[in-house]
Amino acid sequence: MDDEVEVVVAHSERVTLRVGDVYLKVDADRARVDVEVEAMSLAPVPTPEVLWHKWPVLALAALRGATLGRLGGSSTGTAAAWMAAGAAIRQLHEAPLPSWTGRAGRSVVTLAEELDRECQLLVAEGLLPAELVARNRQVAEAALRKWAPSFTHGDLQIAHVFLDGDEVTGIIDWSEAGQGDALYDLATFSLGHGEHLDDLLAGYGGVVDLEVVRAWWALRSLLAVRWLSEHGFDPFAPGCEVDVLKSLVCGPAGSASGG
């Protein structure tokens, strides 16, 4: 209802509210808000209309349609909808590069150091069993490689892409966008929904290294568990990050063609 305020997400770094057809994002980091606005102006895919922007608040118009689901929940999207999402992601990745590096573009050295530190803390704090952490650290190793930069979203969760039927109507939350590894975006979007990966890649096109996608699933999940736990989220919920880590220790993956 227009006279109610809905809290969409809230933690110590940022808050998103919805009032009618307007989303209000309050972010303590001015640079992050500036990146979001700039990225949406450059991205060759549908994005929310910026109604106004005065730090620390960014006002955005609501998008038509709904998302394909969320991590930890089922996806009701059709195969055609997943293919449409894949095609939109490809369009983004083939766009001219922004001038800055995003979250998906962290250096191999930085990522390896962050990952090793986080793995040690996960075990030391008793959040995850040492064997589960060690085996997923091995899986994650495949992501630590050279990659050609693409225009990446950087936080392309399934809940950040809206569709009306099989049409992508908009992609939200661009604060982590910039130059980065395209497979990071694909892995983030399919995290916890691997059963739809074939449809996603059919829309995306080309040949995608599934070992690297799986590696990003492991790496992103390992890095997220402590942060989520400390900010009021539950990575141990069914289908979420810890379940992803458990599933990754079963069986190898190769390469798949998206068409």
N, C-alpha and C positions, 0 to 999 in steps of 0.2 A: 504493500500500500504506500501511496505517496507521502502519507503523514507519519511513516515509521522509518526509523533508522536501523538498517541491518548491518551488523558487524560481519564482514566477509572473512577477514583474517586480521589477527592482531597479535603482535609480539613486540619486544623492546626496540626493534629496529624500524618497523613500519606498521601502519594500520590502514586497512581498506574498508571503507564504509559505502553502503548503497542507500540512496534516498530516491525512490521512484526510478527514473531512467538515468540517474546520474551516479557515477562512482567517484568517490573522493579518496584519493590516496595521500596519506600523510607520511612523509619519509624524512628521517633525521639527516640523511646524507644528501646534500644539495647536488653533488656531482652525479649521484645515482639517478636523481630525477632529471637532470639535464641530459644524461645519456638516453633515458627512456624517451624523452620528447624528440631528440635528434634522431634516434634510431627509427621511430615510427614515421618521421618525415622522409626517411631514405628508403625504407623497406618497400619492395615492389609487391606487397601482399596486403590484403585488407587489414586495417588497424582501427582502433576506436578513434572517434573524433575527439580532439582536444578542445574542450569547451573554454577552459582558461587554465593558466599555470602561474602561480605565485608561490614560490617556495615558502613553507614546506608542503604546500598542497597542490595536487594536480587533479583537475576535474575532467572526467572522461564521460562520453555518452555511452550508454549501455549498447551492447551488440545484439543483433537479431540471432535467434536460434539458441542452441545449447551445446555443451561440450560432449565429447565422446565418452566421458566418464571421469574417473579420478583414480589415483593410486589407492589400492586397497578395496576398490569397488569393481563391479562388473561393468563392461562396456556394452552399451545397447546399440552402438553404431553398426551400420551395414558394412559389407566389404567395400562397396563403392565409396562410402564416407571415409574409410581409412585410406583408400586410394586417393581420394581428393585431398586429404591432409598431406599425404606423401608428395603429391604434385605441387602443393603450395610450398612445402618445405624445400623441394628442389628449386623452385623459382627464387626463393630467398637465397639459397646457397649459391646460385649462379649470378646474383646481382653484383654490381660494382662494390668493391670492398669499402667499408667505412674506414675512417682514418685512425681509429683506435682499436686496441686489443680488448676483447671481452673475456668473460669468465671461461668460455670454451677455448681460449687461446693462451692459457697459462703455460709457461715453459715446462718442458719435460723435467728439468732439474727441480723447479719449484714444486711441481706436482708430486714428484717422487719423495721429496723431503716432507711435504705436507702429509702424504699418504703414510709414510713410515712413522711419523710422529703420531698420527691419529690411530694407527693400528696398535702402537704401544700403549696409548691411553685407553683404548677400548678394553684391552686385556687387563691393564693395571687397575682400572676402575671397576672391573668385574661386570662390564656391560655385555660382553660377548665371550664365548669360549675361545681359548687361544688357537685351537685347531681350526675352527671356522674362520677366524681372522686370517690365519696363515695361508689357508688354502685359497681364500678369496684374494689375498694379496698377490698370490701367484697368478690368478686369473686376470687381475687388474694390470699386470705387467705389460700385456699386449697393447694397452692404450698409450703406453709411454714410448712413443715413436715419433718420427718426423711425419708431418702432415702438411698438405697444401692449404693455405688459409682460405676460408669462405666467410661470407656474411652470415654469422650465426646469431641465433636468438639468445642462447646461453642459459635459458631456464625454460625450455620448451616442454613443460609438463603437459600431460593430456588435458588437464583442466584449463589450459591457457589458449586452446584453439576452439573457436566456436563454429558450428556448422548449422545450416538450415537445410534439412534433408541431406543431400550430398554436395552442397555448396559451402565452401569455407567463407564465412561472413566476417571473420576477424580474428586476429591473434593479439593477446594482451600481455602485459608485464614484460617490458623490454629493457629493464634496468641493467641486465647483465649482458646485453647485446654487444657485438663488436666482431673483429676478426677472430676466427677460431676454427676448431676441428669440426667439420660437418657431421662426423659420426657421433660426436657428443650430443648434438641435437637429436639425431635419430634415436640414440640410446635413451635419452631423457624422455622422449615422447612415448617410447614403447616400454619403458620400465614397468614391470609388473603386469604387462599385457603382451607378453611374447607370442601368445597365440594369434595375434593380429599382425605380427611383424611381416609376414609374407605379403599381405594386402598393402601394408604401408610401403613396402619396398617396390611392389608392382606399380604403385602410383609415382614413387620417387624416380624409378628408372635407373639403369646402369647396374654395375656390379658393386656390391657392398660386402665388406669383410665382416662376417658374423662374429668371428673371434674378437675383433676390436669392439663391436657393439656389446658383446657380453662383458668384455673388459671394462667398458665404461659403466655398465650396470653395476659391476662389482665396485669400481672405484667411487662412483657417485654415492652408492649406498654406504660404503665404509666411511666416507667423509661426512655423511649426513647424520648418522645415528646419534652421536653425542649432541650435535647442535639441535636436532629435533627434540631430543629428550629434555634439553635445557630451556627450550622455548615453548613448552606446552603442547608439543605434538607427540604422537605415539608411533615410533618406527617399528614397534613390536606388534602392532595391530595386524590382523590377517591380511595377507597380500601386500604388505608394505615392505620397507627396506630390509628388515631382518629375514623375512620370508624369501625375498629375492636372493639374499646372500646364501641361504640354505639351499635354494634350488640350483644355484650356479655351480655347486661342487659336484653335480651329476652330469657327466658326459661332455664330450668335446663339441665344437662347432666349426664349420668351414666357411665357405663363401656362398652367397646367394645372388642370383640375378634378379633385378627388378624389371626386366623386360628389355 
